[in-house]
Amino acid sequence: VSSPQPVGTALQAASPGGASARPTAHSVVVRSPARVALSVQAVLMLGWACCVAILLARFVRAMARTRRLIRQAVPLPLERLPIDLESLGRAVGLRTAVRWAVDARLDSPAVGGLLRPAVIIPPDLNDSLTPNQLTWVLLHELAHVRRGDLWVVVFQRVVQAVFFFNPAVHLANWIIDELREYACDDAALAACKTSRSDCGEGFLAIIERSAGHAPVAAPALGLFEGRMLIRRRLLRILDNHRTVHARLSRPAAFGLLVLALALFVVPYGAPGNVSAGSQNGLRSLRGARVSLEEPGNGPDEPASYRPGAVWHHQAAQERTGGK
């Protein structure tokens, strides 16, 4: 009596021709697991996701540092400065309560805080600036708060992290940063009663204090421009022939509205018009094809027309039989 073969092996029996028998129902075929290879698109997507995660993590870390700096700053007594801070807020059109604080780690004024904005200044800022110069500098910082620039900066940095591979996004952010400083400079010039030369000297004093020091971590708005932008800002401040606007003028607002309609409404409306025109063209072509394929409109033509060569042949036979 032969011992039974274990289950899970292929049963083989010798045949007269020497060939092995086929596996029975009890046989089990063991297959090695298939290896799935990632496509090039999947590898690129994983690399993009890793880069975005790293950039966003760095941005969140910078926001945490800014929040910690604001919480550790010492509140500024209003009587410490030779100017009225509440009147500065009214002059720039600010409707949000702003916290004033002092921190020795800063060399120039900075703005931070998304929900509770705060203006943080160095403790010795009053010693290096005259009251007129200090007025323009603080009005510039309050203009950032009134315009909501902190939220814009957060949106810019998130978009730049997601589209880090697109140079157009970096260029657009650079232009937005430059125009934001121009707008705040003009708002400060329009709100203060100081001469252009005093404003320019105050700006240069802030530049001198910040030279050679690390910029304030985003999303705080501090002084972190290049030499070219500093020169352009100074020339704009000292230009007496240039008209200063505290807010966006009506013609400029209308132009931006028209540009937004041209960029968003027109492209989305064009495909619908093109598709409608293409559908009308297809209908006309189909009608022309059907008219060419239909037989002559004779009195003995069948009432129901079925296209096709076979049906043309049957219709011709019916006409011949009727005659």
C-alpha positions in Angstrom: 0.0 0.0 0.0 1.5 3.2 -1.1 1.4 6.2 1.2 -0.9 9.1 0.1 0.7 12.1 -1.5 0.5 15.3 0.5 -2.1 17.9 -0.5 -0.7 21.0 -2.3 1.7 19.1 -4.7 1.0 18.2 -8.3 0.0 14.6 -8.6 2.0 12.9 -11.3 1.4 9.4 -12.7 3.6 7.6 -15.2 1.9 7.2 -18.5 2.7 4.6 -21.1 4.4 7.2 -23.2 6.5 8.5 -20.4 4.5 11.8 -20.1 3.2 12.9 -16.7 -0.5 13.2 -16.1 -2.2 16.6 -15.8 -2.7 18.1 -12.3 -5.8 17.0 -10.6 -8.3 19.2 -8.8 -6.4 18.7 -5.5 -3.2 20.2 -7.0 -2.2 23.8 -6.0 -0.2 26.0 -8.4 2.1 28.3 -6.4 2.7 31.7 -8.2 5.2 34.3 -7.2 3.7 37.7 -6.4 3.8 40.1 -9.4 5.9 43.2 -9.0 4.2 46.5 -9.7 6.5 49.1 -11.3 5.7 52.8 -10.8 5.3 54.8 -13.9 7.2 58.0 -14.6 4.1 60.1 -13.8 3.7 58.3 -10.4 7.4 59.0 -9.5 7.1 62.6 -10.5 3.9 63.0 -8.5 5.5 61.4 -5.4 8.5 63.8 -5.7 6.2 66.8 -6.1 4.2 65.8 -3.0 7.4 65.4 -0.9 8.7 68.8 -2.0 5.3 70.5 -1.3 5.2 68.8 2.2 8.7 70.1 3.0 8.0 73.6 1.9 4.7 73.8 3.7 6.3 72.4 6.9 9.0 75.2 6.7 6.3 77.8 6.2 4.3 76.5 9.2 7.5 76.5 11.3 8.1 80.2 10.3 4.5 81.1 11.3 5.0 79.4 14.7 8.2 81.4 15.2 6.4 84.6 14.4 3.6 83.7 16.7 6.0 83.0 19.5 7.8 86.3 18.9 4.6 88.2 19.1 3.5 86.5 22.3 6.9 87.1 24.0 7.0 90.8 23.0 6.5 93.4 25.8 3.5 95.7 25.4 4.4 99.2 24.4 3.2 102.0 26.7 1.4 104.7 24.6 3.2 107.5 26.4 6.6 106.2 25.5 6.5 107.6 22.0 6.2 111.3 21.2 3.3 110.7 18.8 -0.4 109.7 19.3 -0.7 106.1 18.0 -4.5 106.2 18.0 -4.5 109.2 15.7 -2.2 107.4 13.3 -4.7 104.6 13.0 -7.5 107.0 12.2 -5.3 108.8 9.7 -4.6 105.7 7.7 -8.3 104.5 7.9 -7.7 101.6 10.2 -10.7 100.0 11.7 -9.1 97.0 13.5 -7.6 97.1 16.9 -3.8 96.8 16.8 -1.5 95.7 19.5 1.7 97.7 20.0 4.7 95.8 21.4 8.5 96.1 21.8 11.1 93.4 21.2 14.8 93.8 21.4 15.4 91.1 18.9 14.2 93.3 16.1 16.1 96.0 14.4 13.2 97.5 12.3 9.4 97.6 12.8 7.5 94.6 11.7 3.8 93.5 11.4 2.6 90.1 12.4 -0.6 88.2 13.5 -3.4 87.1 11.3 -6.4 87.3 13.6 -4.9 89.8 16.1 -2.5 92.0 14.2 0.4 93.5 16.1 3.1 96.1 15.3 6.4 95.3 17.0 9.2 97.9 17.1 12.7 97.9 18.5 13.0 99.5 22.0 15.5 102.2 20.7 13.6 103.2 17.6 12.6 106.5 19.1 16.3 107.4 19.6 17.3 107.1 16.0 14.2 108.8 14.3 12.6 112.2 14.6 8.9 112.4 15.4 8.1 113.2 11.8 10.2 110.3 10.5 8.7 108.0 13.1 5.2 109.0 12.0 5.8 108.0 8.4 7.4 104.7 9.5 4.6 103.7 11.7 1.9 104.8 9.2 3.6 102.4 6.7 3.2 99.5 9.1 -0.4 100.4 9.8 -1.1 100.5 6.1 -0.1 96.8 5.9 -2.7 96.0 8.6 -5.5 98.0 6.9 -4.9 96.4 3.6 -4.9 92.8 5.0 -1.4 92.1 3.5 -0.7 89.4 6.1 -3.4 87.2 4.6 -2.2 87.9 1.1 1.4 86.9 2.1 0.1 83.6 3.5 -1.8 82.9 0.2 1.3 83.7 -1.8 3.5 81.4 0.2 1.1 78.5 -0.1 0.7 78.9 -3.8 4.5 79.2 -4.2 4.9 76.0 -2.3 2.4 74.1 -4.4 3.7 75.4 -7.7 7.4 75.7 -6.8 8.3 74.3 -10.2 6.7 77.2 -12.1 8.9 80.2 -12.5 5.9 82.4 -13.4 4.6 81.9 -9.8 7.9 83.1 -8.3 7.9 86.1 -10.7 4.3 87.0 -9.8 5.1 86.8 -6.1 8.1 89.0 -6.5 6.0 91.6 -8.4 3.2 91.5 -5.8 5.7 92.0 -2.9 7.2 95.0 -4.7 3.8 96.6 -5.5 2.6 96.0 -1.9 5.5 98.1 -0.5 4.8 100.8 -3.1 1.1 101.0 -2.0 2.0 101.2 1.7 4.6 103.9 1.0 1.9 106.0 -0.8 -0.7 105.4 1.9 1.8 106.7 4.5 2.7 109.7 2.4 -0.9 110.6 1.9 -1.8 110.2 5.6 1.1 112.1 7.1 1.8 115.8 7.0 5.5 115.4 6.7 7.7 116.5 3.9 9.0 114.0 1.4 12.6 114.6 2.6 11.7 113.7 6.1 10.0 110.5 4.9 13.0 109.6 2.8 15.4 110.1 5.7 13.2 108.0 7.9 13.2 105.2 5.3 17.0 105.4 5.0 17.4 105.3 8.8 15.4 102.0 8.9 17.6 100.7 6.1 20.7 101.5 8.1 19.4 99.8 11.2 18.5 96.6 9.2 21.7 96.4 7.2 23.5 93.1 7.8 20.8 91.5 9.9 18.6 88.5 9.1 15.0 89.3 7.9 12.0 88.7 10.0 10.4 85.3 9.5 7.3 85.2 7.4 4.4 85.8 7.6 5.6 88.9 9.5 6.1 91.9 7.2 9.5 93.4 7.9 12.2 95.0 5.8 13.8 92.3 3.6 14.1 93.9 0.2 17.1 94.0 -2.2 19.1 97.0 -3.1 17.2 97.6 -6.4 13.8 97.7 -4.6 15.2 100.0 -1.9 16.5 102.4 -4.5 13.1 102.4 -6.3 11.2 103.0 -3.1 13.4 105.9 -2.1 13.1 107.6 -5.5 9.3 107.2 -5.4 9.2 108.7 -1.9 11.3 111.7 -2.9 9.5 112.4 -6.2 7.5 115.6 -5.6 6.0 115.5 -9.1 4.3 112.1 -8.6 0.7 112.1 -7.5 0.1 110.0 -4.4 -3.1 108.0 -3.9 -3.9 106.6 -0.5 -6.3 104.0 -2.0 -7.1 102.5 -5.4 -8.6 105.0 -7.7 -11.9 104.3 -9.5 -10.4 104.2 -13.0 -7.8 101.7 -11.7 -10.5 99.6 -10.0 -12.6 99.6 -13.2 -9.6 98.5 -15.2 -8.9 95.7 -12.9 -12.5 94.5 -13.1 -12.4 94.5 -16.9 -9.1 92.6 -16.8 -10.6 90.0 -14.4 -13.6 89.6 -16.7 -11.3 89.2 -19.7 -9.1 86.6 -18.0 -11.9 84.5 -16.4 -15.2 85.0 -18.2 -14.0 85.1 -21.8 -12.0 81.9 -21.8 -14.8 79.9 -20.1 -17.4 81.3 -22.5 -15.4 80.6 -25.7 -15.5 76.8 -25.5 -19.3 76.8 -25.3 -19.7 79.0 -28.3 -17.2 76.9 -30.3 -19.0 73.7 -29.4 -22.3 75.2 -30.4 -21.0 76.3 -33.7 -19.3 72.9 -34.3 -22.6 71.1 -33.5 -24.5 73.3 -36.0 -21.8 72.5 -38.6 -22.1 68.8 -37.9 -25.9 69.0 -38.3 -25.6 70.7 -41.6 -23.1 68.2 -42.9 -25.3 65.3 -41.8 -28.3 66.9 -43.5 -26.3 67.3 -46.7 -25.1 63.7 -46.6 -28.6 62.4 -46.1 -29.9 64.5 -48.9 -27.2 63.1 -51.2 -27.8 59.5 -50.2 -31.6 59.6 -50.5 -33.2 58.4 -53.8 -35.3 60.6 -56.0 -38.6 61.8 -54.6 -40.9 59.9 -56.9 -44.6 59.2 -56.5 -43.9 55.5 -56.0 -41.2 55.9 -53.3 -41.8 54.1 -50.0 -43.1 56.2 -47.2 -40.4 54.9 -44.7 -36.9 55.3 -45.9 -34.2 53.0 -44.5 -30.6 54.1 -45.4 -28.2 51.5 -46.8 -27.4 49.8 -50.0 -29.6 46.8 -49.3 -32.6 49.0 -48.6 -32.0 51.0 -51.8 -32.1 47.7 -53.7 -35.3 46.6 -52.1 -36.9 50.0 -52.7 -35.9 49.7 -56.4 -37.5 46.2 -56.6 -40.7 47.5 -55.1 -40.9 50.3 -57.6 -40.3 47.9 -60.5 -43.0 45.4 -59.2 -45.5 48.2 -58.8 -45.2 49.3 -62.5 
